[in-house]
Amino acid sequence: MDVVSGSGSLARPTRLPPPTSAGYLPRPRIQALFAANPQARLILLCAPAGFGKSTALGELVMAQQPGSTCAWLALGDGDDDPARFLMRLINALRTVLPGFGEDALAYLCNTMSTPVTVVMESVLVELTRLTHPLLVVLDDFQVTDKELLAALGRLILLASPGFTLAIGARTQPALNLATLRAKGLLLDIGPEELRLDPTEARDYLHYRGLRLDEAGLQTLYAQTEGWMIGVQLVSLWLSHQPQGSSLQSIPAGDQTAVGDYLLCSVFEQLSTELQDVLLALSVASQLSGELANALTGREDGQALLESLEVRQLFLVPLDRERQWYRFHHLFADFLRNRLRQQSFERFKQLHFKASLWFTNHRMQNLAIEHASLADDPEMLAALVDGYGLELINRGQLNRLYRWRLQVPDSIVERYPVLMLADVWDKAAKQALPEANRLLDELLSRWSGEVDVPLREGYLAALAVKSMLALQKDDLDVCVSLARKIEAQLGQHAAFLEVAMLVIGALALVMLAQPDQARRLLALAQQRNHFLEGRYLDMQLSNVEVMLALEQGQLRQAQHLSEQLRARMVPGFGETSPALALPVISACLIAYHQGRFGGLEERLHWALKHVDVINPIDLYAQGLLCLARLQRTQGHIKEAMASLAAMQNLASRNQSWRFYAQAVAEEIALIVQEPGDDSFKRAEQRLKSIEWSRLAASYAQRTFNPVTLFLGLSRIRLYQKRGQYSEALHEITQLRGQLQKGWHGLQHLRLDVLAALSYQRLGYQERAQSLLVQALMRAEREGLRSVFIEEGQAVRVMLLQLEAAERHPALQGFLRDLLGFWPGSQVPAAQEAPSDGLTARELDVMRLAAQGMSNEEIGQQLSLALGTVKWHLHNIYAKLKVRNRTQAIRRARELEML
């Protein structure tokens, strides 16, 4: 089916095995090969045209056992385009598996670039759930796109055991055939296996009513070498020759020479009228009765096609109703070459007619392909320009560029939608300044044509500009464009409106304007109901996660993140690149809550899958989280490398707030390093940055992020130098910049740093009061990272607070926080008690760690209360602690529990 269809469109019947054509010849040897290799996951029939690959694939389908499902997809020109190929493949599967691929199609519909891996992973997830055998046939396979081939390779290896992919191709596809062959999963059938043997050639001629003597058969076989279409051509040639004609007139040589001679001979034996009809029909890659009328000027198109099939003039039916046909590739190529040689003008005129016909029947892909062959760049540009808006509204702007390349620049300048393809190509190649320049020229040209509502071409350009602005961290531009849409909501394509609103909402989150961000998210949610795609829905939900996270509402962020993941994983699988952004968000939440297990691997994976359509903010935050995680694990070199990558990313996109944040993190890391020179190195790094220049980029904002990161760096340097009063003054200055109800994590960080300064100045009560307040707020959200990041000095304060036991409500959180502290466990070999705990003492400790009282422990172990106390007394002495809380923590450090 054509990728885009609408009312009145005609389906391309290429998703079912073709019916048996006239002159069908069974192939017992090929059938035996299929039967002997039931374990094959890939069946590859690779041979030049005319070897009967499609026929053999049809036999494979007919040989399937009852209960098996078969999906057939005949590929054609343009199917190397990833979006087109994926949509046609999913639709082919849906014909035999109703409802299949809903998630994959939904993700494919509304994205700015074709997510090949994502869509194929989603298909793979659904295929692994199948409980019955499935055969997928890809006939006339001509795919060269590397991403598509890699995705198909994964599909072959990882789909359910009952899955088989069968491919018919004229050239060997760049799949990992060596691996499949080594695993015994490949059945490779080439020209030698597909050739007719002498007996099969003789049987075919007998079926055609032709009988040759043994010498004639030997001559025929020597000339055709079992080439199936060659044998068929000889039979046609003989049927028009006087009886007893010699085969010696057919030239010997390779199959190309034999084929050219026979095709020419057969063609020239036809009437002039029929020759003219065949030449006219040859320009179309697929034919219906109506299209045949349009190309030939006749009114009996359907009857004409059926008569050509009966005469075995290489016309292949594509559906069981015989509404659609195509010529065999060899015959089609012969006819088109003949037509070009006779009259190139007529060749172009026929393609022009075909393009008009397909345009009128809403089959835009084929209309565009014929326009390109008609050598009419104006018509091609007009078609692509008109079709381009439909593609953009469905979020597939990237597909335009291949067609745009066929139009001269002088013509493209008159078709702004084609210029958008140039913009997108530049953006995809990370040439953002050049993309912005082209886009501004385009918007300037369109500005005089804008009305209310905005014209769709102008709106499409604004949507691309909004996306590029997000990459450049031009948040104000993103917001202003979103507000322009907000004023005319519901008057344009839903995809473009939702995309711009979501981008604007994320920009407002980064600008610390939560109420306005929520308003745009609510509007985006309303319009999102009109979309089938899942991509924007996922982005919208992820902005809600980031909104909660920026406010310090970790538990709310975690809840939203888990909801998002629960919706997406069933359709895409755990490791789908579709989840790259939600995975980064989830990692940020887990890191702040101190759940470090497996985080580094997940972050590395997610950061590999971030591309041009993803916001730089999440990419930068992911790199920062990775650096902090590496730092807590003592991997200082790796942390520095991650921070350097973040600084490079920020410099490339002129996103100076991320650059300042990475430098501040680098200084914090240096300050905590042991050695007398760490302060000097940190101070030198601080002085190496032109902070005023970086801050100037955000001078007009209510909150300047560069000032915050500079202030945090100064506080840490003051504390390293022992200037705690100066540190407190800097903290007071920074508190005045932070917004109430926002910057939750930064408010908490300043309280922890202030508590540390007060403690070092000797104000113990004030220090403890601030620390307790910070712990109470952190406990509500399960937040641990802020304490851990400030290092050993804060850990000592927490240990002192735990030992004091003055805040029983916080003891559980304190104990957990200290247990989460990286590297806090003391090696048992170094500090294990001199007298190990007895088995009974270990039993008492385990129950005490579960929160049981002395009485409950006695009941559980059938011990008197005094005996329990005696055991506890011995435990405290052996562990060198003073109370139960310290004993439990100590036992955990020694891995006794």
RAHUBEL-V170642 format. One record per pair of residues at least 12 apart in sequence whose C-alpha atoms are under 8 Angstrom apart, sorted by the first residue. I is the first residue (numbers start at 1). J is the second residue. Records with the same first field share a line. If there is no record, write none. Layout:
I->J / J
This chain:
1->13 / 14 / 15 / 88 / 91
2->88 / 363 / 364 / 365 / 366
3->84 / 87 / 88 / 365
4->362 / 363 / 364 / 365
5->362 / 363
6->362
7->362
8->361 / 362
9->361 / 362 / 363
10->361 / 362 / 363
12->324
13->318 / 319 / 324
14->72 / 73 / 74 / 75 / 318 / 319
15->71 / 72 / 73 / 74 / 91 / 92 / 95
16->71 / 72 / 73 / 92 / 319
17->58 / 61 / 71 / 72 / 73 / 318 / 319
18->58 / 317 / 318 / 319 / 320
19->317 / 318 / 319 / 320
21->309 / 316 / 317
22->309 / 310 / 312
23->204 / 207 / 208 / 312
24->55
25->204
26->59
27->56
30->56 / 193 / 194
31->59 / 60 / 63
34->60
37->187
39->184 / 185
40->164 / 184 / 185 / 186 / 187
41->156 / 157 / 163 / 164 / 165 / 185 / 186
42->156 / 164 / 165 / 166 / 167 / 180 / 185 / 186 / 187
43->164 / 165 / 166 / 167 / 186 / 187 / 188 / 189
44->166 / 167 / 168 / 169 / 186 / 187 / 188 / 189
45->166 / 167 / 168 / 169 / 188 / 189 / 190
46->167 / 168 / 169 / 170 / 171 / 172 / 188 / 189 / 190 / 191
47->169 / 170 / 171 / 190 / 191
48->169 / 170 / 171 / 191
49->170 / 329 / 330
50->227 / 228 / 229 / 230 / 328 / 329 / 330
51->191 / 194 / 195 / 227 / 228 / 229
52->194 / 228 / 229
53->168 / 169 / 194
54->139 / 140 / 168
57->137 / 139 / 166 / 168
61->135
67->132 / 133
68->132 / 133 / 134 / 135
69->96 / 132 / 133 / 134 / 135
70->96 / 134 / 135 / 136 / 137
71->92 / 93 / 95 / 96 / 134 / 135 / 136 / 137
72->92 / 136 / 137 / 138 / 139
73->88 / 89 / 92 / 136 / 137 / 138 / 139
74->137 / 138 / 139 / 140 / 141
75->138 / 139 / 140 / 141 / 142
76->140 / 142 / 285
79->142 / 143
80->142 / 143 / 144 / 145
81->145 / 399
82->114 / 116 / 145 / 148
83->108 / 114 / 116 / 396 / 399
86->116 / 119 / 120
87->105 / 108
90->105 / 123
93->136
100->126
101->122 / 123 / 126
103->122 / 534 / 571 / 572
104->118 / 119 / 120 / 122 / 123 / 571 / 572
105->119 / 533
106->532 / 533 / 534 / 535
107->119 / 533 / 534 / 535
108->533
109->394 / 395 / 396 / 532 / 533
110->393 / 394 / 395 / 396 / 495 / 532 / 533 / 534 / 535 / 536
111->394 / 395 / 396 / 535 / 536
112->392 / 395 / 396 / 397 / 398 / 613
113->395 / 396 / 397 / 398 / 613
114->396 / 398
115->578
116->147 / 148 / 151
117->147 / 148 / 151 / 576 / 577
118->572 / 576 / 577 / 578
119->572
120->151 / 152 / 155
121->151 / 155 / 572 / 573 / 576
122->571 / 572 / 573 / 576
123->572
124->155 / 158 / 159
125->159 / 570 / 571 / 572 / 573
126->571
127->159 / 160 / 163
128->158 / 159 / 160
129->160
130->160
131->162
132->162
133->161 / 162 / 163 / 164
134->162 / 163 / 164
135->163 / 164 / 165 / 166
136->163 / 164 / 165 / 166
137->165 / 166 / 167 / 168
138->165 / 166 / 167 / 168
139->167 / 168 / 169
140->167 / 168 / 169 / 170
141->167 / 168 / 169 / 170 / 173
142->169 / 170 / 171 / 173
143->173
144->173 / 174
149->174 / 175
150->175
152->175
153->175 / 176
195->225 / 226 / 227 / 228
196->225 / 226 / 227 / 228
197->226
198->217 / 218 / 221 / 226
201->221 / 226 / 231
202->217
205->235
208->235
210->235 / 239
216->247
219->247 / 248
220->234 / 247
222->252
223->250 / 251 / 252 / 253 / 255 / 258
224->255 / 258
225->255
227->255
230->255 / 258 / 259 / 262
233->259 / 262 / 263 / 266
234->262
236->266
237->262 / 265 / 266
240->269
250->262
260->334
263->331 / 334
277->296
278->335
279->335 / 336 / 338 / 339
280->295 / 296 / 350
281->295 / 296
282->327 / 332 / 335 / 336
283->332 / 336 / 347 / 350 / 351 / 354
284->326 / 351 / 354
285->326 / 327
286->324 / 325 / 326 / 327
287->324 / 325 / 326
288->301 / 302 / 305 / 323 / 324 / 325
289->301 / 302 / 303 / 304 / 305 / 323 / 324
290->302
291->354 / 357
292->305
294->353 / 354 / 357
295->350 / 353 / 354
302->323
305->325
306->322
314->327 / 328 / 331
315->327 / 328
316->328
347->374
348->373 / 374 / 375
349->374
350->374
351->370 / 371 / 373 / 374
352->370 / 371 / 374
354->367 / 370
355->367 / 368 / 369 / 370 / 371
364->383 / 387
367->383
368->380 / 383 / 384
372->406
377->406 / 407 / 408 / 411
378->407 / 411
380->407
381->404 / 407 / 411 / 412 / 415 / 418
382->415
384->400 / 403 / 404 / 418
385->415 / 416 / 417 / 418
388->400 / 417 / 418
389->417 / 456 / 457 / 460
392->460
393->460 / 493 / 494 / 495 / 496
394->495
395->495
397->421 / 424
398->421 / 424 / 425
400->418 / 421
401->418 / 421 / 422 / 425
404->418 / 421
416->442 / 457
417->457
419->438 / 442
420->439 / 461
422->435 / 438
423->435 / 436 / 438 / 439
424->464
427->468 / 612
428->612
430->612
432->468 / 472
436->465 / 468
439->461 / 465
442->461
443->458 / 461 / 462
446->458
452->488
453->488 / 491 / 492
454->492
456->492 / 493
459->496
460->496
462->481
463->496 / 499 / 500
466->478 / 481 / 500 / 503
467->500 / 503 / 613
470->503 / 507 / 615 / 616
471->612 / 614 / 615 / 616 / 653
472->616 / 653 / 654 / 655
473->616 / 617 / 653 / 654 / 655
475->504 / 507 / 508 / 510 / 511
476->507
478->500 / 503 / 504 / 507
479->503 / 504 / 505 / 507 / 508
480->504
481->500 / 504
482->500 / 501 / 503 / 504
483->504
485->497 / 500 / 501
486->501 / 520 / 523
490->527
494->527 / 528 / 530 / 531
495->528 / 531
497->524 / 527
498->524 / 525 / 527 / 528 / 536
499->536
501->520 / 521 / 523 / 524
502->520 / 521 / 524 / 536 / 539 / 540 / 543
504->517 / 520
505->517 / 518 / 520 / 521 / 543
506->543
509->543 / 546 / 547 / 550
511->701 / 703
512->703 / 742 / 743
514->547
521->540 / 544
524->540
525->537 / 540
538->564 / 568
541->560 / 564
542->561 / 564 / 581 / 582 / 585
544->557 / 560
545->557 / 558 / 560 / 561 / 585
546->585
549->589
550->742 / 743 / 744 / 745
551->741 / 742 / 743 / 744 / 745
552->742 / 743 / 744 / 745 / 781
553->744 / 781
554->589 / 593 / 781 / 782 / 783
555->781 / 782
557->589
558->586 / 589
561->582 / 585 / 586
564->582
565->579 / 582
577->606 / 609
579->606
580->605 / 606 / 607 / 609 / 610
581->606 / 610 / 614 / 618
583->602 / 603 / 606
584->603 / 606 / 607 / 618 / 619 / 622
585->618
587->599 / 602 / 603 / 622 / 625
588->621 / 622 / 625
591->625 / 629 / 785
592->783 / 784 / 785 / 786
593->781 / 782 / 783 / 784 / 785
594->783 / 784 / 785 / 820
596->629
599->629
600->626 / 629 / 630
603->622 / 626
604->626
607->619 / 622 / 623
620->646 / 649 / 650 / 658
623->642 / 643 / 645 / 646
624->642 / 643 / 646 / 662
626->639 / 642
627->639 / 640 / 641 / 642 / 643
628->789
631->669
632->788 / 789 / 822
633->822 / 823
640->666
643->662 / 663 / 665 / 666
644->662
646->658 / 659 / 662
647->659 / 662 / 663
656->694 / 697 / 706
657->694 / 705 / 706
660->691 / 694 / 706 / 709 / 710
661->706 / 709
663->685 / 686
664->709 / 710 / 712 / 713
667->682 / 685 / 686 / 713
668->682 / 713 / 716
670->682
671->716 / 717 / 720
672->791
679->717 / 720 / 721
682->717
683->717
686->713
691->706 / 710
694->706
695->707
703->737 / 738 / 739
708->734
711->730 / 731 / 734
714->727 / 730
715->727 / 728 / 730 / 731
719->757
724->757 / 758 / 760 / 761
725->757 / 761
727->754 / 757
728->754 / 757
731->750 / 754
735->747 / 750
745->786
748->774 / 778 / 786
749->786 / 787
751->770 / 771 / 774
752->770 / 771 / 774 / 787 / 794
753->790
754->767 / 770
755->767 / 768 / 770 / 771
756->793 / 794 / 797
768->801
775->810
776->810
779->813
784->817
788->821
795->818
798->814 / 818
799->818
802->814 / 815
803->886
815->889
819->889 / 892 / 893
824->893
825->892 / 893 / 894
826->893 / 894
827->893 / 894
828->894 / 895
832->879 / 894
833->878 / 879 / 880
834->878
835->878
836->878
837->875 / 878
841->871 / 872 / 875
842->896 / 897
844->857 / 868 / 871 / 872
845->872 / 888 / 897
846->897
848->884 / 888
849->888
854->868 / 869
872->884
875->887
879->891
